[in-house]
């Protein structure tokens, strides 16, 4: 059994292909270079493979393999981030959320939206605007930024703010 990098053997590669399908498995140089960076300055770290699962079940199956063989995993949205969160600095597997791009429900009465993580924020804003609504947290966001990126960045900002507050109090 030939060993690639980061414990990714040919058998594991075949398992990934079986899970996500050959059309959603990428290991060619052009794809790896594309997923090696986001908009963070000039930082670039090539993954060993890129996967584009189409269901939560596929993500779960991939993660089970990566966990078992200690293969690093980097989730990725559109790659528009500026904080380096989607950089596969340990190589391994990049799991793209590009296919998780559906707005599942807009509950106008309760002012709630249910989406998949790969929804582009501008698309979401346009869709809720058609119903006379808006989402305050993402009013300033334009272009191909995924909703999951805004949520993760907001969560990280709140965590940092809470840590800073704890430090001030201590």
C-alpha positions in Angstrom: 0.0 0.0 0.0 1.7 3.2 -1.2 1.9 6.0 1.4 1.1 9.5 0.2 1.4 12.3 2.7 -0.3 12.9 6.1 -1.2 9.2 6.3 -3.3 9.3 3.2 -2.8 6.0 1.4 -4.1 4.9 -1.9 -6.8 2.9 -0.1 -7.9 6.1 1.8 -8.0 8.0 -1.5 -10.2 5.3 -3.0 -12.5 5.5 0.1 -12.8 9.2 -0.3 -13.6 8.8 -4.0 -16.3 6.1 -3.1 -17.8 8.5 -0.5 -18.0 11.8 -2.5 -17.7 10.5 -6.0 -14.8 10.9 -8.4 -16.2 14.2 -9.7 -16.0 15.7 -6.2 -12.4 14.4 -5.4 -9.5 16.7 -6.4 -5.8 16.0 -6.1 -4.5 17.7 -9.3 -2.0 20.5 -8.9 -4.3 23.2 -10.2 -7.0 22.4 -7.6 -4.6 22.0 -4.8 -3.0 25.4 -5.5 -6.5 27.0 -5.7 -7.4 25.6 -2.3 -4.0 26.4 -0.8 -4.9 30.0 0.0 -7.7 32.4 0.8 -7.4 36.2 0.7 -5.0 36.3 3.6 -1.9 38.1 2.3 0.4 35.8 0.5 0.1 32.7 2.7 -0.3 29.4 0.9 -0.4 25.8 2.2 -1.3 23.0 -0.2 -3.7 20.3 1.0 -3.1 16.8 -0.1 -6.7 16.3 -1.4 -9.8 18.4 -1.8 -13.3 17.0 -1.3 -16.7 18.5 -2.2 -19.2 16.4 -0.3 -22.9 16.9 -1.1 -24.5 15.7 2.1 -23.9 15.6 5.9 -23.6 11.8 5.6 -20.7 12.2 3.2 -19.0 14.7 5.5 -19.5 12.3 8.5 -18.0 9.4 6.6 -15.0 11.4 5.5 -14.4 12.7 9.0 -14.6 9.2 10.5 -11.7 8.2 8.1 -9.7 11.3 8.9 -10.2 10.8 12.6 -9.2 7.1 12.4 -6.0 7.9 10.5 -5.2 11.2 12.2 -5.5 13.1 8.9 -5.8 16.9 9.3 -9.1 18.4 8.0 -9.7 22.0 7.0 -13.3 23.1 6.3 -13.5 25.8 3.6 -16.2 28.1 2.3 -15.6 30.4 -0.7 -12.0 31.2 0.3 -12.7 34.9 0.7 -11.6 35.0 4.3 -8.9 37.4 5.6 -8.1 35.7 8.9 -6.5 32.4 7.6 -9.1 30.2 9.0 -9.5 28.2 5.8 -5.7 27.6 5.2 -4.8 23.9 5.3 -1.5 24.7 7.1 -1.1 21.0 8.1 -1.9 19.7 4.6 -4.4 16.8 4.8 -8.0 17.2 3.5 -9.9 20.3 2.6 -13.6 19.8 2.8 -15.4 22.4 0.7 -18.9 23.5 1.8 -19.6 24.9 -1.7 -22.4 22.4 -2.4 -24.2 23.3 0.8 -25.8 26.4 -0.6 -29.5 26.1 -0.1 -31.9 28.5 1.7 -34.1 25.9 3.4 -36.7 28.1 5.1 -37.6 31.8 5.7 -40.0 32.1 8.6 -41.3 35.6 8.2 -43.5 35.4 11.3 -40.7 34.5 13.7 -38.0 36.3 11.7 -35.8 33.2 11.3 -33.9 31.8 8.4 -32.7 28.3 8.0 -29.8 27.7 5.5 -27.0 25.4 4.7 -23.6 26.8 5.6 -22.5 27.5 2.0 -25.2 30.0 1.2 -23.7 33.2 -0.3 -24.6 36.1 2.0 -25.5 38.4 -0.9 -27.9 35.8 -2.2 -29.5 35.5 1.2 -29.8 39.3 1.6 -31.5 39.5 -1.8 -33.8 36.7 -1.0 -35.0 38.1 2.3 -35.2 41.6 0.8 -37.7 40.3 -1.7 -39.9 39.6 1.4 -39.3 43.1 2.9 -36.7 41.8 5.4 -33.0 42.2 6.1 -30.3 40.7 8.2 -28.5 43.3 10.1 -25.3 41.4 10.8 -24.5 40.9 7.1 -25.7 44.2 5.6 -22.2 45.3 4.8 -21.1 42.0 3.2 -20.9 41.9 -0.6 -19.8 39.3 -3.0 -19.2 35.5 -2.7 -18.8 35.4 1.1 -20.5 32.4 2.6 -22.9 32.7 5.5 -20.8 30.2 7.5 -17.8 32.5 7.3 -19.7 35.4 8.8 -21.1 33.2 11.6 -17.7 31.8 12.4 -16.0 35.2 12.3 -18.7 36.6 14.6 -18.3 33.7 17.0 -14.5 34.1 17.0 -14.9 37.9 17.6 -17.2 37.2 20.5 -14.8 34.6 21.9 -11.9 37.0 21.7 -14.0 39.8 23.2 -15.0 37.5 26.1 -11.3 36.5 26.6 -10.3 40.1 26.7 -13.1 40.9 29.1 -11.9 38.0 31.4 -8.3 39.3 31.2 -9.4 42.8 32.2 -11.4 41.4 35.1 -8.6 39.2 36.4 
